[in-house]
Amino acid sequence: MIPGTSRSGITLTAALWLGLSRRVAAKFSFLLSVPIILGAATLKINDLIEVSEPVAWDTIVVGIIVSFLSAYLCIQLFLGWIQRIGLLPFVAYRLALGMILLVMVI
């Protein structure tokens, strides 16, 4: 594990190096998270089905809907942001965080 490296950061970088536009690279990065999220949700739902206590499925469904809507809004805002500003602030933030984490570990 390299401090400051994230799944989204590394997939954005790889997509840009392959010649994709910033917007397409970001969409690619977000799409790669879908199987992970669905897999985690499947495991959690299986756990909830097996418990003996009652499960508040209505609350879970509301949480899923709110989570989806807020994630969708965040992704749309991020895509618009990188279209106008670019990825440099994101790169600077990740590099700074990586250095801070390195200093904390050493």
C-alpha distances in whole Angstrom, upper triangle without the diagonal:
4,6,9,8,9,11,14,13,12,15,17,16,17,20,21,21,23,26,26,27,25,27,26,22,22,24,22,19,21,22,19,18,22,21,19,21,24,22,21,25,26,25,26,29,30,29,32,34,34,35,39,39,40,37,37,37,38,36,33,35,35,32,30,33,32,28,29,31,29,26,29,30,27,26,29,29,26,27,30,28,26,29,31,29,26,22,22,22,19,17,19,18,14,14,16,14,11,13,15,12,11,15,15,12,15
4,6,6,9,11,14,12,11,14,16,15,16,19,20,19,22,24,24,25,23,25,25,21,21,24,22,19,21,23,20,19,23,23,21,23,26,25,24,27,29,28,29,32,33,32,34,37,37,38,41,41,42,39,39,39,40,37,35,36,36,33,32,34,33,29,30,32,29,26,28,30,26,25,28,28,24,26,28,26,24,27,29,26,23,20,19,19,17,14,15,15,11,11,13,11,8,10,12,10,9,13,13,12,13
4,6,8,12,14,12,12,16,17,16,17,20,21,21,24,26,25,26,23,25,26,22,21,24,23,19,21,23,21,20,24,24,21,23,26,25,24,27,29,28,28,32,33,32,34,37,37,37,41,40,41,38,38,38,39,36,34,35,35,31,31,33,31,28,29,30,28,25,27,28,24,24,27,26,23,25,27,25,23,27,28,25,22,19,18,17,15,13,13,12,9,9,10,8,4,7,9,6,6,10,10,10,12
4,6,10,11,9,10,14,14,13,16,18,18,19,22,23,23,23,20,22,23,19,18,21,20,17,18,21,19,18,22,23,20,22,25,25,24,26,29,28,28,32,33,32,34,37,38,38,41,41,41,38,37,37,38,35,32,34,33,30,29,31,29,25,26,28,25,22,25,25,21,21,24,23,19,21,24,21,19,23,24,21,19,15,14,14,11,9,10,9,5,6,8,6,4,7,9,7,9,12,12,12,15
4,7,8,6,7,10,11,10,12,15,16,16,19,20,20,21,18,20,20,16,16,18,17,14,16,18,16,15,19,20,18,19,23,22,22,24,27,26,27,30,31,31,33,35,36,37,40,40,40,37,37,36,37,34,31,32,32,29,28,29,28,25,25,27,24,21,23,24,21,20,23,22,19,20,23,21,19,22,24,21,18,14,15,15,11,10,12,11,7,8,11,9,7,11,12,11,12,15,16,15,17
4,5,5,6,8,10,10,12,14,15,16,18,20,19,19,17,18,18,15,13,16,14,11,12,15,13,12,16,17,14,16,19,19,18,21,23,23,24,27,28,28,30,32,33,34,37,37,37,34,33,32,33,31,28,29,29,25,24,26,25,21,21,23,21,18,20,21,18,16,20,20,16,18,21,19,17,20,22,20,18,14,15,15,11,11,13,12,8,11,13,11,10,14,15,13,15,18,18,17,20
4,5,5,6,8,10,11,12,14,15,17,19,17,18,16,17,16,13,12,13,12,8,10,12,9,9,12,13,11,13,16,16,16,19,21,21,22,24,26,26,28,30,31,32,36,36,36,32,32,31,32,30,27,27,28,24,22,24,24,20,20,22,20,17,18,20,17,15,19,19,16,17,20,19,17,20,23,21,18,15,17,17,13,13,16,15,12,14,17,15,14,17,19,17,18,21,21,21,23
4,6,5,6,8,10,10,12,14,15,17,15,15,13,13,13,10,8,10,9,6,7,10,9,8,12,14,13,14,17,18,17,20,22,23,23,26,27,28,29,32,33,34,38,37,37,33,32,31,31,29,27,27,27,24,22,23,22,19,18,20,18,14,16,17,14,12,15,16,12,13,17,16,14,17,19,18,15,12,14,14,11,11,14,13,11,14,16,15,15,18,19,18,20,23,23,23,25
4,6,5,6,9,10,11,12,14,16,14,15,12,14,14,10,9,12,11,8,11,13,12,12,16,17,16,17,21,21,21,23,26,26,27,29,31,31,33,35,36,37,41,40,40,36,36,34,35,33,30,30,30,27,25,26,25,22,21,23,21,17,19,20,16,14,17,17,13,14,17,16,13,16,18,16,13,10,12,12,8,8,11,11,8,11,13,12,12,15,17,16,17,21,21,21,23
4,5,5,6,9,10,10,12,14,14,15,13,15,14,11,11,13,11,9,12,14,11,13,16,17,16,18,21,21,21,24,26,26,27,30,31,31,33,35,37,38,41,41,41,38,37,36,37,35,32,32,32,29,27,28,28,24,24,25,23,20,21,22,19,17,20,20,17,17,20,19,16,19,21,19,16,12,14,15,12,10,14,14,11,12,16,15,13,17,19,17,18,21,22,22,24
4,5,5,6,8,10,10,13,11,13,11,13,11,8,8,10,8,6,9,10,9,10,14,15,14,16,19,19,20,22,24,25,26,28,30,31,32,34,36,37,41,41,40,37,36,34,35,33,30,30,31,28,25,27,26,23,22,23,22,18,19,21,18,15,18,19,15,15,18,18,15,17,20,19,16,13,15,17,13,13,16,16,14,16,19,18,17,20,22,21,22,25,26,25,27
4,6,5,6,9,10,11,9,10,8,10,9,5,6,9,8,6,9,11,11,12,15,17,17,18,21,22,22,24,27,27,28,30,32,33,34,36,38,39,43,42,42,38,38,36,36,34,31,31,31,28,26,27,26,23,22,23,21,18,18,19,17,14,16,16,13,12,15,15,11,14,16,15,12,9,12,14,11,10,14,14,12,14,18,17,17,20,22,21,22,25,26,26,28
4,5,5,6,9,10,10,11,10,12,12,8,10,13,11,9,13,15,14,15,19,20,20,21,24,25,25,27,29,30,31,33,35,36,37,39,41,42,46,45,45,41,41,39,39,38,35,35,35,32,30,30,30,26,25,26,25,21,22,23,20,17,19,20,16,15,18,17,13,15,18,16,13,10,11,14,11,10,13,14,12,13,17,17,16,19,21,21,21,24,25,25,27
4,5,5,6,9,9,11,11,13,12,8,11,13,10,10,13,14,13,15,18,19,19,21,23,24,25,27,29,29,31,33,34,35,37,39,40,42,45,45,45,42,41,39,40,38,35,35,35,33,30,31,31,28,26,28,27,23,23,25,22,19,21,22,18,17,20,20,16,18,21,19,16,13,15,18,15,13,17,18,15,16,20,20,18,21,24,23,23,26,28,27,28
4,5,5,7,6,8,8,10,8,5,8,10,8,8,12,12,12,15,17,18,19,21,23,24,25,27,28,30,31,33,34,36,37,39,40,42,46,45,45,41,41,38,39,38,35,34,34,32,29,30,30,26,25,26,25,21,21,23,20,17,19,20,17,15,18,18,14,15,19,18,14,13,15,18,15,14,18,19,17,19,22,22,21,24,26,26,26,29,30,30,32
4,5,5,5,7,7,10,9,6,9,12,10,11,14,15,15,18,20,22,22,24,26,27,28,30,32,33,34,36,37,39,40,42,44,45,49,48,48,44,43,41,41,40,37,36,36,34,31,32,31,28,27,27,26,23,22,23,21,18,19,20,16,14,17,16,13,14,16,16,12,10,13,16,14,13,16,18,16,17,21,21,21,23,26,25,26,29,30,30,32
4,5,7,10,10,14,12,10,13,15,13,13,17,18,17,20,22,23,24,26,28,28,30,32,33,34,36,38,39,40,42,44,45,47,50,50,50,46,46,44,44,43,40,39,39,37,34,35,34,31,30,31,30,26,26,27,25,22,23,23,20,18,21,20,16,17,20,19,15,13,15,18,16,14,18,20,18,18,22,22,21,23,26,26,26,29,31,30,31
4,6,9,11,13,11,9,13,14,12,13,17,17,16,19,21,22,23,25,27,28,29,31,32,34,35,37,38,40,41,43,45,46,50,50,49,46,45,43,44,42,39,38,39,37,34,34,34,31,29,31,30,26,26,27,25,22,23,24,21,19,21,21,18,18,21,21,17,16,18,21,19,17,21,23,21,21,25,25,24,27,29,29,29,32,34,33,34
4,7,9,12,10,9,13,14,13,14,17,18,18,21,23,24,25,27,29,30,31,33,34,36,37,39,40,42,43,45,47,48,52,52,51,47,47,44,44,43,40,39,39,37,35,35,35,32,30,30,30,26,25,26,25,21,22,23,20,17,19,20,16,16,19,18,15,15,17,20,19,18,21,23,21,22,26,26,26,28,31,30,31,34,35,35,36
4,7,8,6,6,9,10,9,11,14,15,15,18,20,22,23,24,26,27,29,30,32,33,35,36,38,39,41,42,44,46,49,49,48,44,43,41,41,40,37,36,36,34,31,31,31,28,26,27,26,23,22,23,21,18,18,20,17,14,16,17,14,13,16,17,14,13,16,19,17,17,21,22,21,22,25,26,25,28,30,30,31,34,35,35,36
4,5,5,6,9,10,10,12,14,15,16,19,21,23,24,25,27,28,30,31,33,34,35,37,39,40,41,43,45,46,50,49,48,44,43,41,40,39,37,35,35,33,31,30,30,27,25,25,25,22,20,21,19,16,16,17,14,11,13,14,11,10,13,13,11,11,14,17,16,16,19,21,20,22,25,25,25,28,30,30,31,34,35,35,37
4,6,5,6,9,10,10,12,14,15,17,19,22,22,23,25,27,28,29,31,33,33,35,37,38,39,41,43,44,48,47,46,42,41,39,38,37,34,33,33,31,28,28,27,25,23,23,22,19,18,18,16,13,13,14,11,8,10,11,7,7,10,11,7,8,11,13,12,13,16,17,17,19,21,22,22,25,27,27,28,31,32,32,34
4,5,5,6,9,10,11,12,14,16,17,20,21,21,23,26,26,27,29,31,32,33,35,37,37,39,41,43,46,45,44,40,38,36,35,34,32,30,30,28,26,25,25,22,20,20,19,17,15,15,14,11,10,12,9,6,8,10,7,7,10,12,9,10,14,15,14,15,19,19,19,21,24,24,24,27,29,29,30,33,34,34,36
4,5,5,6,9,10,10,12,15,16,18,20,20,22,24,25,26,28,30,31,32,34,36,36,38,40,42,45,45,43,39,38,36,35,34,32,30,30,29,26,25,25,23,20,21,21,18,16,17,16,12,13,14,12,9,12,13,11,10,14,15,13,13,16,18,16,17,21,21,20,23,25,25,25,28,30,30,31,34,35,35,37
4,5,5,6,9,10,11,13,15,17,18,19,21,23,24,25,27,29,30,31,33,34,35,37,39,41,44,44,43,39,38,36,36,34,32,31,31,28,26,26,26,23,21,22,21,17,17,18,16,13,14,15,12,10,13,14,10,11,15,15,12,11,14,16,14,14,18,18,17,19,22,22,22,25,27,26,28,31,31,31,33
4,5,5,6,9,10,11,13,16,17,17,19,21,22,23,25,27,27,29,31,32,33,35,37,38,42,41,40,36,35,33,33,31,29,28,27,25,23,23,22,19,18,18,17,14,13,14,12,9,10,12,9,7,11,11,9,10,13,13,11,10,13,14,12,13,17,17,16,18,21,20,21,24,25,25,27,29,30,30,32
4,5,5,6,9,10,11,14,15,16,17,20,21,21,23,25,26,27,29,31,31,33,35,37,40,39,38,34,33,31,31,30,27,25,26,24,21,21,21,18,16,16,16,13,12,13,12,9,10,12,10,8,11,13,11,12,16,16,14,13,17,18,15,17,20,20,19,22,24,23,24,27,28,28,29,32,33,33,35
4,6,5,6,9,10,12,14,15,16,18,20,21,22,24,25,27,28,30,31,33,35,36,40,40,39,35,34,32,32,31,28,27,27,25,22,23,23,20,18,19,19,15,14,17,15,12,13,16,13,11,15,16,14,15,18,19,16,15,18,19,17,17,21,21,19,22,24,23,23,27,28,27,29,32,32,32,34
4,5,5,7,10,12,12,13,15,17,18,19,21,23,24,25,27,28,29,31,33,35,38,38,37,33,33,30,31,29,26,26,26,24,21,22,22,18,17,18,17,14,14,16,14,11,13,15,12,11,15,15,13,15,18,18,15,13,16,17,14,15,18,18,16,19,21,20,20,23,25,24,25,28,28,28,31
4,5,5,7,10,11,11,13,15,16,17,19,21,21,23,25,26,27,29,31,32,36,35,34,30,29,27,27,26,23,22,22,20,17,18,18,15,13,15,14,10,10,13,11,8,11,13,11,10,14,15,14,15,18,19,16,15,18,18,15,17,20,19,17,20,23,21,22,25,26,25,27,30,29,29,32
4,5,5,8,10,10,11,14,15,16,18,20,21,22,24,25,26,28,30,31,35,35,34,30,29,27,27,26,23,22,23,21,18,18,19,16,14,16,16,12,12,15,14,11,13,16,14,13,17,18,17,18,21,22,19,18,21,22,19,20,23,22,21,24,26,24,25,28,29,28,29,33,32,32,35
4,6,7,8,9,11,12,14,15,17,18,20,21,23,24,26,27,29,31,34,34,33,30,30,27,28,27,24,23,24,22,19,20,21,17,16,18,18,14,15,18,16,13,16,18,16,15,19,20,18,20,23,23,21,18,22,22,19,19,23,22,19,22,25,23,23,26,27,25,27,30,30,29,32
4,6,5,6,9,10,11,12,14,16,17,18,20,21,22,24,26,28,31,31,30,27,26,24,25,24,20,20,21,18,16,17,18,14,13,16,15,12,13,16,14,12,15,17,15,16,19,20,19,21,24,23,21,19,22,22,18,19,23,21,19,22,24,22,22,25,26,24,26,29,28,28,31
4,5,5,6,8,10,10,12,14,15,16,18,20,21,22,24,26,30,29,28,25,24,22,23,22,19,18,19,17,14,15,16,13,11,15,15,12,12,16,15,13,16,18,17,17,20,21,21,22,25,26,24,22,25,25,21,23,26,24,22,26,28,25,25,29,30,28,30,33,32,31,35
4,6,5,6,9,10,10,12,14,15,16,18,20,21,23,25,28,29,28,25,25,22,24,23,20,19,21,19,16,18,19,16,15,18,19,15,16,20,19,17,20,22,21,20,24,25,24,26,29,29,27,25,28,28,24,25,28,26,24,27,29,27,26,30,31,28,30,34,32,31,35
4,5,5,6,9,10,11,12,14,15,17,18,20,22,23,27,27,27,23,24,22,23,22,19,19,21,18,15,18,19,15,15,18,18,15,16,20,18,17,20,22,20,21,24,25,24,26,29,29,26,24,27,26,23,24,26,24,22,25,27,24,24,28,28,25,27,30,29,28,31
4,5,5,6,9,10,11,12,14,15,16,18,20,21,25,25,24,21,21,18,20,19,15,15,17,14,11,14,15,12,11,15,15,12,14,17,16,15,18,20,19,20,23,24,24,26,28,28,26,24,27,26,23,24,27,25,23,26,27,25,25,29,28,26,28,31,30,29,33
4,6,5,6,9,10,10,12,14,15,16,18,20,24,24,23,20,20,17,19,18,15,14,17,15,12,14,16,13,12,16,17,14,15,19,19,17,20,23,22,22,26,27,26,28,31,31,29,27,30,30,26,28,31,28,26,30,31,28,29,32,32,30,32,35,33,33,36
4,5,5,6,9,10,11,13,14,15,17,19,23,23,23,20,21,19,21,20,16,17,19,17,14,17,19,16,16,19,20,17,19,22,22,20,23,26,24,25,28,29,28,30,33,33,31,29,32,31,27,29,31,29,27,30,31,28,28,32,32,29,31,34,33,31,35
4,5,5,6,9,10,11,12,14,16,17,21,21,21,18,19,17,19,18,14,15,18,15,13,16,17,14,15,18,19,16,19,22,21,20,23,25,24,25,28,29,28,31,33,33,31,29,31,30,27,28,30,28,25,29,30,27,27,30,30,27,29,32,30,29,33
4,5,5,6,8,10,10,12,14,16,19,19,18,15,16,13,16,15,11,12,14,12,10,13,15,12,13,16,17,15,17,20,20,20,23,25,24,25,28,29,29,31,34,34,32,30,33,32,28,30,32,30,28,31,32,29,29,33,32,30,32,35,33,32,36
4,5,5,6,9,10,11,13,15,18,19,18,15,17,14,17,17,13,14,17,15,13,16,18,16,16,20,21,19,20,24,23,23,26,28,27,28,31,32,32,34,37,37,35,33,36,35,31,33,35,33,31,34,35,32,32,36,35,32,35,38,36,35,38
4,6,5,6,9,10,11,13,17,18,18,15,17,15,18,18,14,16,19,17,15,18,20,18,18,22,22,21,23,26,25,25,28,30,29,30,33,34,33,36,38,38,36,34,36,35,32,33,35,33,30,33,35,31,31,35,34,31,33,36,34,32,36
4,5,5,6,9,10,11,15,15,15,12,14,12,15,15,11,13,16,14,13,16,18,16,17,20,21,19,22,25,24,24,27,29,28,30,33,33,33,36,38,38,36,34,36,35,31,33,35,32,30,33,34,31,31,34,33,31,33,36,33,32,36
4,5,5,6,9,10,13,14,13,10,12,10,13,13,10,11,15,13,12,15,17,16,17,20,21,20,22,25,25,25,28,30,30,31,34,34,35,37,39,39,38,36,39,37,34,36,38,35,33,36,37,34,34,38,37,34,37,39,37,36,40
4,5,5,6,9,12,14,14,12,14,13,16,17,14,15,18,17,16,19,21,20,20,24,25,23,25,28,28,28,31,33,33,34,37,37,37,40,42,42,41,38,41,40,36,38,40,37,35,38,39,36,36,39,38,35,38,40,38,37,40
4,6,5,7,10,12,12,11,14,13,17,16,13,16,19,17,16,20,22,20,21,25,25,24,26,29,29,29,32,34,33,35,38,38,38,41,43,43,41,39,41,40,36,38,40,37,35,38,38,35,35,38,37,34,36,39,36,35,39
4,5,5,9,9,9,7,10,9,13,13,11,13,16,15,15,18,20,19,20,23,24,23,26,28,28,29,32,33,33,35,37,38,38,41,43,43,42,39,42,40,37,39,41,37,36,39,39,36,36,40,38,36,38,40,38,37,41
4,6,8,10,9,8,11,10,14,15,13,14,18,17,17,20,22,21,22,25,26,26,28,30,31,31,34,36,35,37,39,40,41,43,45,45,44,42,45,43,40,41,44,41,39,42,43,39,40,43,42,39,41,44,41,40,44
4,7,9,10,10,14,14,17,18,16,18,21,20,20,23,25,24,25,28,29,28,31,33,33,34,36,38,38,39,42,43,43,45,48,48,46,44,46,45,41,43,45,42,40,43,44,40,40,43,42,39,42,44,41,40,43
4,6,8,8,12,13,16,16,15,18,20,19,20,23,24,24,25,28,29,29,31,33,33,34,37,38,38,40,43,43,44,46,48,48,47,44,47,45,42,43,45,42,40,43,43,40,40,43,42,39,41,43,40,39,43
4,7,9,13,14,17,18,17,19,22,22,22,25,27,26,28,31,31,32,34,36,36,37,40,41,41,43,46,46,47,49,51,51,50,48,50,48,45,47,48,45,43,46,47,43,43,46,45,42,44,46,43,42,46
4,6,10,12,15,15,15,18,20,19,21,23,24,24,26,29,29,30,32,34,35,36,38,40,40,42,44,45,45,48,50,49,49,47,49,47,44,46,47,44,42,45,45,42,43,46,44,41,44,45,42,42,45
4,7,9,12,12,12,15,17,17,18,21,22,22,24,27,27,28,30,32,33,34,36,38,38,40,42,43,44,46,48,48,48,46,48,46,43,45,47,43,42,46,45,42,43,46,44,42,45,46,43,43,47
4,6,9,9,9,11,13,13,15,17,18,19,21,23,24,24,27,29,29,30,33,34,35,36,39,39,40,42,44,44,44,42,45,42,39,42,43,40,39,42,42,39,40,43,41,39,42,44,41,41,44
4,5,5,6,9,10,11,13,15,16,17,19,20,21,22,24,26,27,28,31,32,33,35,36,37,39,41,42,43,42,41,43,41,38,41,42,39,38,42,42,38,40,43,41,39,42,44,41,41,45
4,5,5,6,9,10,10,12,14,15,16,18,20,21,22,24,25,27,28,30,31,32,35,36,37,39,41,41,41,39,42,40,37,40,41,38,37,41,41,38,39,43,41,39,42,44,41,41,45
4,5,5,6,9,10,11,12,14,15,17,18,20,21,23,24,26,27,29,30,32,33,34,36,38,39,40,40,39,42,40,37,40,41,38,38,41,41,38,40,43,42,40,43,45,42,43,47
4,5,5,6,9,10,11,12,14,15,16,18,20,21,22,24,26,27,28,30,32,32,34,36,38,38,38,37,39,37,34,37,39,35,35,39,38,35,37,40,38,37,40,42,39,40,43
4,5,5,6,9,10,10,12,14,15,16,18,20,21,22,24,26,26,28,30,31,32,34,36,36,36,35,37,35,32,35,37,33,33,36,36,33,35,38,37,35,38,40,37,38,41
4,5,5,6,9,10,11,12,14,15,16,18,20,21,23,24,25,27,29,30,31,33,35,36,35,34,37,35,32,35,37,34,33,37,38,35,36,40,38,36,40,42,40,40,44
4,5,5,6,8,10,11,12,14,15,17,18,20,21,23,24,26,27,28,30,32,33,34,34,33,36,34,31,34,36,33,33,36,37,34,36,39,37,36,39,41,39,40,43
4,5,5,6,8,10,10,12,14,15,16,18,20,21,22,24,26,26,28,30,31,32,32,31,33,31,28,31,33,30,29,33,33,30,32,35,34,32,36,37,35,36,39
4,6,5,6,9,10,10,12,14,15,16,18,20,21,22,24,25,27,28,30,31,30,29,32,30,27,30,32,29,29,32,33,30,32,35,34,32,35,38,36,36,40
4,5,5,6,9,10,11,12,14,15,17,18,20,21,23,24,26,27,29,30,30,29,32,30,28,31,33,30,30,33,34,31,33,37,35,34,37,40,38,38,42
4,5,5,6,8,10,11,12,14,15,16,18,20,21,22,24,26,27,28,28,27,30,28,26,29,31,28,28,31,32,29,31,34,33,32,35,37,35,36,40
4,6,5,6,8,10,10,12,14,15,16,18,20,21,22,24,26,26,26,25,28,26,23,26,28,25,25,28,29,26,28,31,30,29,32,34,32,33,37
4,6,5,6,9,10,10,12,14,15,16,18,20,21,22,24,25,25,24,27,26,23,26,28,26,25,29,30,27,29,32,32,31,34,36,34,35,38
4,5,5,6,9,10,11,12,14,15,17,18,20,21,23,24,24,24,27,25,23,26,28,26,26,30,30,28,30,33,33,32,35,37,36,37,40
4,5,5,6,9,10,10,12,14,15,16,18,20,21,22,22,22,24,22,20,24,25,23,23,27,27,25,27,30,29,29,32,34,32,34,37
4,5,5,6,9,10,10,12,14,15,16,18,20,20,20,19,22,21,18,21,23,21,21,24,25,23,25,28,28,27,30,32,31,32,35
4,5,5,6,9,10,11,12,14,15,17,19,20,20,19,23,21,19,22,24,22,22,26,27,25,27,31,30,30,32,35,34,35,38
4,5,5,6,9,10,11,12,14,15,17,18,18,19,22,20,18,22,24,22,22,26,26,25,27,30,30,30,33,35,34,35,38
4,5,5,6,9,10,10,12,14,15,16,16,16,18,17,15,18,20,18,18,22,23,21,24,26,26,26,29,31,30,31,34
4,5,5,6,9,10,11,12,14,15,15,14,17,16,14,17,20,18,18,22,23,22,23,27,27,26,29,31,31,32,35
4,5,5,6,9,10,11,13,14,14,15,18,17,16,19,21,20,21,24,25,24,26,29,29,29,32,34,34,35,38
4,6,5,6,9,10,11,12,13,13,16,15,14,17,19,18,19,22,23,22,25,27,27,28,30,32,32,34,36
4,5,5,6,8,10,10,10,10,13,12,11,14,16,15,16,19,20,19,21,24,24,25,27,29,29,31,33
4,5,5,6,9,10,10,10,14,14,12,15,18,17,18,21,22,22,24,26,27,27,29,32,32,33,36
4,6,5,6,9,9,11,14,14,14,17,19,18,20,22,23,24,26,28,29,29,32,33,34,35,38
4,5,5,6,7,9,11,11,11,14,15,15,17,19,20,21,23,25,25,26,29,30,31,32,35
4,5,5,4,6,9,9,9,12,14,14,15,17,19,20,21,23,24,25,27,29,30,31,33
4,6,6,9,12,13,13,15,17,18,19,21,22,23,25,27,28,29,31,33,34,35,37
4,6,10,11,12,13,15,17,17,19,21,22,23,25,27,28,29,31,33,34,35,37
4,7,8,8,10,12,13,14,16,18,19,20,22,23,25,26,28,29,31,32,34
4,6,7,8,10,12,13,14,16,17,19,20,22,23,25,26,28,29,30,32
4,6,5,6,9,10,11,12,14,15,16,18,20,21,22,24,26,27,29
4,5,5,6,9,10,10,12,14,15,16,18,20,21,23,24,26,27
4,5,5,6,9,10,10,12,14,15,16,18,20,21,22,24,26
4,5,5,6,9,10,11,12,14,15,16,18,20,21,22,24
4,5,5,6,9,10,10,12,14,15,16,18,20,21,22
4,6,5,6,9,10,11,12,14,15,17,18,20,21
4,6,5,6,9,10,11,12,14,15,16,18,20
4,5,5,6,9,10,10,12,14,15,16,18
4,5,5,6,9,10,10,12,14,15,16
4,5,5,6,9,10,11,12,14,15
4,5,5,6,8,10,10,12,14
4,5,5,6,9,10,11,12
4,5,5,6,9,10,11
4,5,5,6,9,10
4,5,5,6,9
4,5,5,6
4,6,5
4,6
4
